[in-house]
Amino acid sequence: MVRTLVTPQQQNISIVVPQNYVGRQIEVLLYAVDELVEEEKKATHNNAAKYKGIFSKEEGEKFNDFIKKSRNEWDRDF
């Protein structure tokens, strides 16, 4: 695996593929590191947001009921 950070000075970047990668499928990712850090901060503060829109109204209500019941179990006296 080859991993490096680059600060481009223009819009074009050229890469040299190692010989043992020639003819193989490779993955090339391009993202700004500072944007990734901001996304991680958002995700850690609001984990429920990643589920927004994946449930139907009925499924969402069932899920909320399940969460409420689970939290109520935490408060039981033993």
C-alpha positions, 0 to 999 in steps of 0.5 A: 500500500502506498499512502502519502499526503500532497499539497497541490500547487495547481489543479493537476496531479500526476502519480506514478503507479508502482510496478506491482500494481500495474494491471491490478484494480486500485483505489484512488481517493481525493479529499481535503484532510480538513474537510474530513476532520470537520465531518468526523467532528460532526459525526461524533457529536450527533450520531443519530443524524446518520439515521435521518431519513432511513426509517419510514414514519412507522419504523421510526416510531417503533425504533423510538419506542424501543430506545425509550424502553431500553433507557428505562431499563437502565434506571431500574432499582436492583 
